[in-house]
Each structure stands twice: as C-alpha cells, then as structure tokens.
Amino acid sequence: MTIVLEVDPGKRIPLHTHSAEETVIVLNGSAIATAGEVQGPVTVGSVIVVPAYALHGFVNTGDETLRLLAFFPAGALVSWFDEPIAPFGVEAFTLPLVG
C-alpha cells in the first residue's frame, strides 16, 4: 500500500507504530524524523526505513507543507498512535490493504 501524507508547517505526525515495516520518502519540505532510537533532520529525497513496531514520527520544521510518500507491504496494517489523530479521532486503527 502507498500513502501520501501532508503535514502543515509547525505541525507533526505524532509518535506511532505499525504492525508492518514502513518505508518513507520525503517528497517536499523538511522535518525532524524520529525512527526508533534515531532522530535527525530529513529533506527532499531522504528515505527512512522504519521496522515493524518501531516508534516513529515527523515534525515539520520548514515553512512549507511536508509531503511524505509511505510504502507498506501488502496485508492488513494496524497502527497505534500516542494520541488521537485526525481525521479518525482514535489512537489505533486497522486498514485492510489491497495488494
């Protein structure tokens, strides 16, 4: 499954985990990325590979929209967030993935 995520300047994707590995490519903007024990700046072209169940998130540190392209393997995906997220308003959800 492929997802495009957009984060406004000064906003963030809160720390969370997934039941599957995630590969993220930064398409636009800049951020501080956290992936497990590693944290650091990312910009256009950065690739972040997050193992299944590793805590991770992004904070938009730029003045333009942060745009991320995320890839997950086929199968059901469960996600857990440290706080409720929009538009779902929940801390955990399952997405049935179509191959």
N, C-alpha and C positions, 0 to 999 in steps of 0.2 A: 504494500500500500504506500502511496505517496501523498504527503500533505504539505500544503504551503501555509506557513504561519506568518502573521504580520503583527509586529509589536510597535506601538507608537513611541515616540521619543519620551524618555523618562519612565516608561512602563516596563513590565517584566513578565516573563513566563515563570511562575513560581517553581520552587524545587519540587520535583516529582520523580516517579519511577514508572517503568513499563515492564510488562511480562516478556518482552522481546527486545533484542538488540535494536538500536536506532542509529542511523547514520544521518547527520545533518550537514547541509551545505549552506553557507551564508551567501545569499544572492544580492543583498543590498544592506547598507548600513554597517554599524559597528556595535559591539556588545562586550560585556564580560560574561564568559561562559563558565559554568561550573559543571564538571563531569566527574563524579566520584570525589576523590581527594584533590583533583587538579582544578585550578581556577586560573583564568587568564583572558586577555583580550583576543577577540576574533574580528575579522573584517571580511570584505567580499572575497570569496574564493576559499575561505577556511573550511576545512572538513573536520567534523567532530564525530567520532565513533563512540557510542555510549553502550556498554554492555547491559544486558538484561538486568533489571533490578538495581542498577546504579542510580543514585540520586543525582539529578541534573536540572539545570535551569539556565535562563538567559536574562540579562538586564540590558536594555537598550541604553547605551551611553552616548549615542550620537544625537544629532538634531534632525534626522530623517527617519522614516519608517524602516525598522529592521525587518527584513524578509528572509525567512528560512525555508529551505526545502528539506523535508524529513522523509526518510525511507524506512519502512518496516518490512520484515518478511511476511509472506502470506500466512494466514491463520488468524484466529481470534486474538485481540490485543486488549489487555487490561491495563489501565493507567490509574495511578494513585498520586494525588497532589497534596501538598502540605496545607492547602486552603481551598475553599470553593473557587472554581474558575468559571468565567463567562464563556459561552452562553449557557452552559449546563447548570451552574449554581450548585454543583456537587463536588466532592473530593475524590470520588472514584467512579469510573465508568468502564464499560466494555464495548469495544467496537467490533462487530463482525466484519472481517476483512474479506474482500473479494479478490481472488487471485487473478 
